[in-house]
Amino acid sequence: MADESWRLPNSAQQLASTVQEPPSRYLLREEEPLGRNLAGTEMPEPIPMIDLGLLSASNDADEAAKLRSAVLTWGFFQVSNHGMEASLMDSVMTASRDFFRLPLEEKRKYSNLIDEKHFQMEGYGNDQVKTPNQRLDWSDRLHLKVEPEDARETLPIGP
């Protein structure tokens, strides 16, 4: 069987403690797509802000066009007027900070790898690696299913 260890990158936290510079798989070159828009360069425009109140109450065509443009050009956006209580958002931020401050071994209990080799979306770790040349994100993530409610995993973390 071919060596596929490239599919299982170390966590960013683990790498940061053992290397002086990020490995080449984590670096974008200027000639690559998005390489011209690296962190630290001036943002060409502000991150799009989408008003969910306008979208849900009136199905505002201008706001829908802004959402479509944000998804197609940026791939993400900020949301306002979403109706979530500030106390809930504060609780989620606190739980997130508490989780990421845990020791690496504790976080690994919630790994997104089944048997250390089969990727699943939910859990702690990196994004799925599909090719040996894939550029990797210098970040660790915790993905949690929210909907449908009956498909949620019960992880003993968070609010």
Residue pairs with C-beta under 8 A, 6 or more apart in sequence:
6 129
6 132
7 117
7 119
7 129
8 113
8 116
8 117
8 129
9 15
9 25
9 126
9 129
9 136
11 104
11 107
11 125
11 126
11 140
12 126
12 137
12 138
12 139
12 140
13 104
13 140
14 104
15 22
15 23
15 138
22 138
25 134
25 135
25 136
26 135
26 136
26 137
26 138
27 135
28 34
28 35
28 38
28 135
29 35
30 36
32 135
37 44
47 74
47 76
47 77
47 78
48 66
48 67
48 69
48 70
48 74
48 77
48 78
49 77
49 78
49 79
49 80
50 63
50 66
50 67
50 70
50 77
50 78
50 79
50 80
51 60
51 63
51 80
51 81
52 79
52 80
52 81
52 82
52 83
53 80
53 81
53 82
53 83
54 60
54 63
54 81
55 63
55 64
55 67
67 77
70 76
70 77
71 77
88 159
91 159
92 158
92 159
94 159
95 157
95 158
95 159
96 142
96 158
98 157
99 107
99 124
99 142
99 157
99 158
100 107
100 140
100 142
107 124
107 140
108 124
110 123
110 124
110 142
110 155
110 157
111 123
111 124
111 125
112 119
112 120
112 121
112 122
112 123
112 124
112 125
112 126
112 141
112 143
113 119
113 120
113 123
113 125
114 120
119 128
119 129
121 128
121 143
121 145
122 143
122 144
122 145
122 153
123 142
123 143
123 153
124 140
124 141
124 142
125 140
125 141
126 136
126 137
126 139
126 140
126 141
127 136
127 137
127 141
129 136
144 152
144 153
144 155
144 158
145 151
145 152
145 153
146 152
